[in-house]
Amino acid sequence: MDETPQLHADCLGEILAIIHGDGGHYQAEMGTKHATEEAIAAWHARAMKIDNLRNKVAALARALGEIADFIEPHRGSKDPVTMSLCAGFALGKAVSALELDRE
């Protein structure tokens, strides 16, 4: 395969169109340099969102483990105080885990 400047330009155009999700219109309107800079910024923003979601999933998994450990000894209890305590603990852990991105 010949690695020509046109091939490189075409490949870059395809990548920019995929990242911008527009079929190449943004590059045509704004120019290749600007579209590339924006695509790099968009890529990094998406990577940060993915990392934040991974952290949130990990925190939720830890919270679920803590909830299960806390509730297990009380399993089958009909005592309303115990049931309320378990529900409150579970709710608090879940809310804490979900608020990671607010720090």
ABEGO torsion letter per residue (X at the ends): XBBBAAAAAAAAAAAAAAAAGAGGAAAAAAEAAAAAAAAAAAAAAAAAAAAAAAAAAAAAAAAAAAAAAAAAAABGBABAAAAAAAAAAAAAAAAAAAAAAAX
